[in-house]
Amino acid sequence: MYTYNDRIKISETDKRRNWTIPSIIDAMQNCVMFQLEDLGAGLDYFDEKNKLLVVTCWQVKIFNLPKLFDRITVGTQVYGYKAATAFRHCMVWDHTGELAIASHSLGVFIDAETGRPMKTSQEEWEKYDVNQDTPCSSIDFQDRRIPLPDALEIVEEFDVNIHHLDVNNHMNNGQYVRIAYNYLPDHFDVAQFRVEYKKQATLRDRIIVKISRQDTIFCVVICDTDNTPFAVVEFTRR
């Protein structure tokens, strides 16, 4: 398992001094990329092999939300794989060593030219320090597919801009969460959230944001102009 130590920064917190939902995803994404780089399987390796790592879903459970200036440890572990898909857990511990946040995600290796999944050999998988035993092994996570609500309200339209893009020249996974987070009702205490990524948005794509409010569920659907989702983000109230 790979870990790094960090501290909650003022740029990562809300008006209540709580660590924000987008910052959680950012920290976990950073942890994954730190691990890949340190294993010798980072961005340069991907370029050499002409492949990309595309995340298809995240589910994050929040047990105890860190606050401004808290010291934390962020960790990650690939716990299994099948063909081109990796199964990964990410964790955040507080300064006492208690598990504060746990997540499950799926990542698929994609051929950079064809855009199709790249079947990966057992020898290749051995690069990624796979270990089925993680601190999240006993935690139940929901299905990766998020049902679309029947009634949705359009709240915003905009074009993908340069600041939305990452090294793959697509909208970064965290940006979808950041967009959805903008519409989360005040005092909506999030116990868990999940994201299903359906297709990749690129520069100048038109984005339409739709929301659905329920008692315990707040759902944001981020679509193109044909109403085809780029991503679906679902927050569950504590």
C-alpha positions in Angstrom: 0.0 0.0 0.0 1.2 3.5 -0.8 0.7 6.4 1.6 1.7 10.0 2.0 1.2 12.5 4.8 -0.6 15.9 4.3 -2.4 18.7 6.1 -5.7 20.3 5.3 -5.1 23.7 3.7 -7.3 26.8 3.7 -7.6 26.5 -0.1 -9.2 23.1 0.4 -11.9 24.0 2.9 -15.4 25.6 2.9 -16.8 28.4 5.0 -17.2 26.0 8.0 -13.6 25.0 7.8 -14.5 21.5 6.5 -12.5 19.7 3.9 -14.4 20.0 0.6 -15.8 17.1 -1.5 -13.7 18.1 -4.5 -10.5 18.3 -2.4 -11.1 14.7 -1.3 -11.2 13.5 -4.9 -8.1 15.7 -5.7 -6.1 14.1 -2.8 -7.1 10.6 -3.8 -6.2 11.2 -7.5 -2.9 12.7 -6.4 -2.2 9.7 -4.2 -2.8 7.3 -7.1 -0.5 9.2 -9.5 2.2 9.5 -6.8 2.1 5.7 -6.4 2.2 5.0 -10.1 5.1 7.4 -10.6 7.1 5.9 -7.7 6.4 2.4 -9.0 7.9 3.4 -12.4 4.5 3.2 -14.1 3.6 6.8 -14.3 2.9 9.3 -17.1 6.2 8.7 -18.9 5.6 5.0 -18.8 2.1 5.5 -20.1 3.4 7.6 -23.0 5.9 4.9 -23.9 3.2 2.3 -23.9 0.8 4.6 -25.7 -2.0 4.1 -23.1 -4.1 6.1 -20.7 -5.7 5.3 -17.4 -9.4 6.3 -17.4 -11.4 6.1 -14.2 -15.0 4.9 -14.8 -16.4 5.4 -11.3 -15.7 6.5 -7.7 -17.6 5.8 -4.6 -16.5 7.6 -1.4 -17.7 7.0 2.2 -17.1 9.8 4.7 -16.9 8.6 8.4 -15.3 11.7 9.9 -14.7 14.7 7.7 -11.3 16.4 8.3 -11.2 20.1 9.0 -8.8 23.0 8.4 -5.2 22.3 9.5 -5.9 18.7 10.4 -3.0 16.3 9.7 -4.0 13.3 7.6 -2.5 10.3 5.8 -3.8 9.4 2.3 -3.3 5.9 1.0 -4.1 3.7 -2.0 -4.0 0.1 -3.0 -5.0 -1.8 -6.2 -6.7 -4.9 -4.7 -7.7 -6.8 -7.9 -7.9 -6.6 -11.7 -9.7 -8.2 -14.7 -8.5 -7.8 -18.3 -8.0 -4.0 -18.7 -9.7 -2.9 -15.4 -8.1 -2.3 -12.0 -10.1 -2.3 -8.8 -8.7 0.2 -6.3 -9.3 1.4 -2.8 -8.2 4.8 -1.5 -8.2 5.8 2.2 -7.7 8.9 4.4 -6.8 8.5 8.1 -6.9 11.2 10.7 -3.9 12.1 12.9 -4.9 9.4 15.4 -4.8 6.7 12.7 -8.6 6.3 12.5 -10.0 5.7 9.1 -11.9 8.9 8.2 -12.7 8.3 4.5 -12.8 5.2 2.3 -13.3 4.9 -1.4 -13.6 2.3 -4.2 -12.9 3.1 -7.9 -12.4 1.3 -11.2 -9.8 2.4 -13.7 -9.4 1.1 -17.2 -6.3 1.1 -19.4 -7.2 2.6 -22.7 -5.2 2.6 -26.0 -4.4 6.2 -26.6 -4.9 5.9 -30.4 -8.0 3.7 -30.7 -9.7 4.7 -27.4 -10.5 1.0 -26.7 -9.6 -1.0 -23.6 -6.1 -2.4 -23.5 -6.0 -5.9 -22.2 -3.2 -6.1 -19.6 -1.1 -9.2 -18.9 -0.4 -10.6 -15.4 3.2 -9.5 -15.8 2.1 -6.0 -16.4 -0.3 -6.0 -13.5 2.6 -7.0 -11.2 4.0 -3.5 -11.7 1.0 -2.1 -9.7 1.7 -3.7 -6.4 -1.7 -5.6 -6.3 -2.8 -6.8 -2.9 -6.3 -7.9 -2.1 -6.0 -7.1 1.6 -6.8 -3.4 2.2 -8.3 -1.4 5.1 -11.5 -1.2 3.0 -11.8 -4.9 2.4 -14.7 -5.3 4.9 -16.6 -2.1 3.7 -19.7 -2.6 1.4 -19.8 -0.2 -1.6 -22.7 0.3 -3.9 -23.0 -0.6 -7.6 -21.0 1.6 -9.9 -24.1 2.4 -12.0 -26.2 5.3 -10.8 -29.8 5.4 -11.9 -30.9 8.6 -13.6 -33.7 10.5 -11.8 -37.0 10.9 -13.7 -37.2 14.6 -13.2 -34.2 16.9 -13.8 -33.9 20.7 -13.7 -31.4 22.5 -15.9 -29.3 24.9 -13.8 -26.3 25.9 -15.9 -24.7 25.7 -19.4 -21.1 26.4 -20.2 -18.2 25.4 -22.5 -15.3 23.3 -21.3 -12.3 25.7 -20.8 -8.6 25.2 -20.5 -8.7 25.2 -16.7 -10.9 22.1 -16.7 -8.4 20.0 -18.6 -5.7 17.6 -17.3 -2.7 15.9 -18.8 -4.8 13.7 -21.0 -6.4 16.8 -22.6 -9.8 15.8 -21.2 -11.9 17.3 -18.4 -10.3 16.1 -15.2 -12.3 13.6 -13.0 -12.3 16.1 -10.1 -13.9 18.8 -12.3 -17.1 16.9 -12.6 -17.3 16.6 -8.8 -16.5 20.3 -8.4 -19.3 21.2 -10.8 -21.8 19.1 -8.9 -20.6 20.3 -5.6 -21.5 23.9 -6.6 -25.2 23.0 -6.4 -25.1 20.9 -3.2 -27.7 22.5 -0.8 -26.3 24.3 2.2 -26.2 22.1 5.3 -26.4 18.9 3.2 -24.2 16.7 5.4 -22.7 14.2 3.0 -22.3 10.7 4.2 -21.2 9.3 0.9 -21.0 10.2 -2.8 -20.4 8.4 -6.0 -19.6 9.3 -9.5 -20.2 7.4 -12.7 -18.1 8.6 -15.7 -19.8 7.8 -19.0 -17.8 9.7 -21.6 -15.0 12.3 -21.7 -15.5 16.0 -22.2 -12.9 17.9 -24.2 -12.1 21.6 -24.8 -15.0 23.6 -26.1 -17.6 20.9 -25.5 -20.9 22.3 -24.4 -21.9 21.3 -20.9 -25.4 21.2 -19.5 -25.8 20.7 -15.8 -29.1 19.2 -14.4 -30.0 18.5 -10.8 -32.5 16.4 -8.9 -33.4 17.0 -5.3 -34.8 14.3 -3.0 -35.0 13.9 0.8 -31.7 12.1 1.2 -30.3 12.1 -2.3 -29.0 15.0 -4.4 -28.1 14.0 -8.0 -26.3 16.1 -10.6 -26.2 15.0 -14.2 -23.6 16.6 -16.5 -24.7 16.3 -20.1 -23.8 17.3 -23.6 -26.3 19.1 -25.9 -27.9 15.8 -26.9 -28.6 15.1 -23.3 -26.1 12.3 -23.2 -24.3 12.3 -19.8 -20.6 12.9 -19.4 -20.9 12.0 -15.8 -23.5 11.4 -13.0 -22.7 12.5 -9.4 -24.9 11.4 -6.5 -24.6 12.7 -2.9 -26.3 10.9 0.0 -27.2 12.8 3.2 -26.0 11.5 6.5 
